[in-house]
Amino acid sequence: MPDPKLAAAKKAFQLIQAGQTIGLGDGSTILHLAQFIADDKQLASSLTLATSSAKTINRLKELDLSVQSLSALNHIDIYFDGCDQFDRELNCLKSGSGIHAMEKIVASMAGEFILVGDSSKFSEKLTADFPIVIEVIPAALGIVRVRLQAAFPQASINLRKLEQATNDRGNYLLEMKFEELPELSHLNTFIKMLPGVVDHSLFYQMATKAITEMTS
């Protein structure tokens, strides 16, 4: 049976044109896309590549692909990234890796932000199957938890397991789990505006397209 992630990555690869600046996110589908880029040496030599993920940086280097520092860029033509789930309005949840702040920085630079993955990631509406992951500056951990719990008393809010409780910037990762997601616009803004919150894993109205193995 064909690998749906590989098929989605191949379709995404077909959108890349010589001379572009391409952003790559995280996950197995994106690593397939990196391999397609590396296999086309003429195209690869013309591209500027950047990534939000340390894991992807390492893979790009293994493939002998050069990576531009994000701080040197202010525009990316296309940013490709995976997700845990996306809906018909292209809102998505990216709760796994805890690097959503970096991913949103790259997405904000991009002319197009394209989600790439297998069709099982699609849902008509985002569900509560995945937690909202919130990156919090250590000094703000206590007050952020209190304010989140007061605003969303139906949610469970817990620090990630000890070995995953902080990210590579030393900030805490909280997981907020709902029985049913609140209205997305309110959820997005409320969490983001809490002092001490760096960012969260709900990508609200950011993506411009989604590609799966079913995309024509």
C-alpha positions as CSV (number, residue, x, y, z in Angstrom):
1,M,0.0,0.0,0.0
2,P,1.4,3.4,-0.9
3,D,2.6,5.6,1.9
4,P,0.1,8.5,2.2
5,K,2.7,10.8,3.8
6,L,5.2,10.1,1.0
7,A,2.5,10.8,-1.6
8,A,1.5,14.1,0.1
9,A,5.2,15.2,0.3
10,K,5.6,14.4,-3.4
11,K,2.6,16.7,-4.3
12,A,4.1,19.4,-2.1
13,F,7.4,19.1,-3.8
14,Q,5.8,19.8,-7.2
15,L,4.9,23.3,-6.0
16,I,8.5,24.3,-5.4
17,Q,10.1,26.4,-8.1
18,A,13.8,27.2,-8.7
19,G,15.1,30.2,-6.9
20,Q,12.6,30.2,-4.1
21,T,13.1,30.5,-0.4
22,I,11.5,27.5,1.2
23,G,10.7,27.0,4.9
24,L,10.4,23.5,6.3
25,G,8.7,22.5,9.6
26,D,8.8,19.3,11.5
27,G,7.6,15.7,11.2
28,S,7.9,12.7,9.0
29,T,6.1,14.1,6.0
30,I,8.4,17.1,6.0
31,L,11.4,14.8,6.1
32,H,10.1,13.1,3.0
33,L,9.8,16.5,1.3
34,A,13.4,17.3,2.3
35,Q,14.5,14.1,0.6
36,F,12.7,15.0,-2.6
37,I,14.5,18.3,-2.6
38,A,17.9,16.7,-2.0
39,D,17.3,14.2,-4.8
40,D,16.8,17.1,-7.3
41,K,20.3,18.5,-7.0
42,Q,19.8,21.2,-9.7
43,L,16.7,22.6,-8.0
44,A,18.2,22.2,-4.5
45,S,21.2,24.3,-5.5
46,S,18.9,27.2,-6.5
47,L,16.9,27.2,-3.3
48,T,17.3,29.0,0.0
49,L,16.2,26.7,2.8
50,A,15.2,27.6,6.4
51,T,13.5,25.6,9.1
52,S,11.7,26.0,12.5
53,S,12.9,22.6,13.7
54,A,16.3,21.5,15.1
55,K,15.5,17.9,14.0
56,T,14.9,19.1,10.4
57,I,18.1,21.2,10.5
58,N,20.0,18.0,11.3
59,R,18.3,16.1,8.5
60,L,19.0,18.8,6.0
61,K,22.7,18.8,6.9
62,E,22.8,15.0,6.6
63,L,21.4,15.5,3.0
64,D,24.1,18.1,2.3
65,L,21.6,20.9,2.0
66,S,22.5,24.3,3.3
67,V,20.3,26.0,5.8
68,Q,19.8,29.8,6.2
69,S,19.5,31.3,9.6
70,L,15.9,32.6,10.2
71,S,17.3,35.8,11.6
72,A,18.8,36.6,8.2
73,L,15.4,36.3,6.5
74,N,12.3,38.5,6.4
75,H,10.4,36.6,3.6
76,I,9.8,33.0,2.7
77,D,8.0,32.0,-0.5
78,I,6.4,28.8,0.9
79,Y,6.5,27.3,4.4
80,F,5.6,23.6,4.5
81,D,4.7,22.0,7.8
82,G,2.8,19.1,9.3
83,C,0.1,19.2,12.0
84,D,-1.9,17.0,14.3
85,Q,-5.2,18.0,12.9
86,F,-6.7,20.7,10.5
87,D,-10.2,21.8,9.7
88,R,-12.1,23.0,6.7
89,E,-11.0,26.6,7.4
90,L,-7.4,25.5,7.7
91,N,-7.1,26.2,11.4
92,C,-4.8,23.6,12.8
93,L,-3.3,22.1,16.0
94,K,0.4,21.4,16.2
95,S,0.7,20.1,19.7
96,G,3.4,17.4,19.4
97,S,6.8,19.0,19.3
98,G,6.3,22.1,21.5
99,I,8.1,24.4,19.0
100,H,5.0,26.2,17.9
101,A,6.5,29.7,18.6
102,M,9.3,29.1,16.1
103,E,6.8,27.6,13.6
104,K,4.6,30.7,13.8
105,I,7.5,33.0,13.2
106,V,8.3,31.1,10.0
107,A,4.7,31.0,9.0
108,S,4.4,34.7,9.5
109,M,7.2,35.3,7.0
110,A,5.7,33.1,4.3
111,G,3.8,34.1,1.2
112,E,2.1,30.7,1.5
113,F,1.8,28.5,4.6
114,I,0.9,25.0,3.4
115,L,0.0,22.1,5.7
116,V,1.2,18.7,4.4
117,G,0.2,15.3,5.7
118,D,-2.1,12.4,5.3
119,S,-5.8,12.8,5.0
120,S,-6.5,11.3,8.4
121,K,-5.4,14.7,9.8
122,F,-8.5,16.4,8.4
123,S,-11.6,17.1,10.5
124,E,-14.6,19.3,9.5
125,K,-14.0,21.1,12.9
126,L,-11.1,20.9,15.2
127,T,-11.7,18.4,18.0
128,A,-10.5,18.1,21.5
129,D,-8.5,15.0,20.7
130,F,-5.2,17.0,21.1
131,P,-4.3,19.3,23.9
132,I,-3.5,23.0,23.5
133,V,0.1,23.3,24.3
134,I,1.2,26.6,25.8
135,E,4.8,27.8,26.1
136,V,5.2,29.8,29.3
137,I,8.2,31.8,30.7
138,P,9.1,30.1,34.1
139,A,8.4,33.1,36.3
140,A,4.8,33.2,34.9
141,L,3.9,29.6,35.3
142,G,1.8,30.0,38.5
143,I,-0.2,33.0,37.4
144,V,-0.8,31.7,33.9
145,R,-2.2,28.4,35.3
146,V,-4.5,30.3,37.6
147,R,-5.8,32.6,34.9
148,L,-6.3,29.8,32.4
149,Q,-8.2,27.7,35.0
150,A,-10.4,30.7,35.9
151,A,-11.2,31.4,32.3
152,F,-11.7,27.7,31.3
153,P,-12.8,25.9,34.4
154,Q,-13.9,22.8,32.3
155,A,-10.3,22.3,31.1
156,S,-7.6,20.2,32.7
157,I,-4.2,22.0,32.8
158,N,-1.0,20.1,33.5
159,L,2.7,20.5,33.0
160,R,4.1,18.1,30.4
161,K,5.8,15.0,31.8
162,L,9.0,15.9,33.6
163,E,11.4,15.0,30.7
164,Q,9.4,17.1,28.3
165,A,8.3,19.9,30.7
166,T,10.6,22.5,29.2
167,N,11.6,23.2,25.6
168,D,15.0,24.1,24.2
169,R,14.6,27.7,25.4
170,G,14.0,26.6,29.0
171,N,10.4,27.6,29.0
172,Y,7.6,25.4,30.5
173,L,5.1,23.6,28.3
174,L,1.6,23.4,29.7
175,E,-1.0,21.1,28.2
176,M,-4.6,22.2,28.3
177,K,-7.2,19.5,27.5
178,F,-10.9,20.1,26.8
179,E,-13.9,17.9,26.5
180,E,-14.9,20.3,23.7
181,L,-12.9,23.1,22.2
182,P,-14.2,26.6,23.0
183,E,-14.7,29.2,20.2
184,L,-11.4,29.3,18.4
185,S,-11.0,33.0,18.0
186,H,-11.5,33.7,21.7
187,L,-9.3,30.8,22.7
188,N,-6.5,32.0,20.4
189,T,-6.6,35.6,21.6
190,F,-7.1,34.9,25.3
191,I,-4.2,32.6,25.7
192,K,-1.8,34.7,23.6
193,M,-2.5,37.9,25.6
194,L,-1.7,36.4,29.0
195,P,1.6,38.0,30.2
196,G,4.3,35.3,30.3
197,V,2.8,33.2,27.5
198,V,5.2,32.9,24.5
199,D,2.7,31.2,22.2
200,H,0.4,28.2,21.9
201,S,-0.2,25.3,19.5
202,L,-3.5,26.5,17.9
203,F,-2.7,28.0,14.5
204,Y,-5.8,30.2,13.9
205,Q,-6.3,31.5,10.4
206,M,-2.6,31.2,9.4
207,A,-2.5,28.4,6.8
208,T,-3.3,29.1,3.2
209,K,-3.6,25.6,1.8
210,A,-3.5,21.9,2.8
211,I,-2.0,19.0,0.8
212,T,-2.8,15.4,1.5
213,E,-2.4,12.2,-0.6
214,M,-6.0,12.9,-1.7
215,T,-5.3,16.4,-3.1
216,S,-5.8,16.5,-6.9
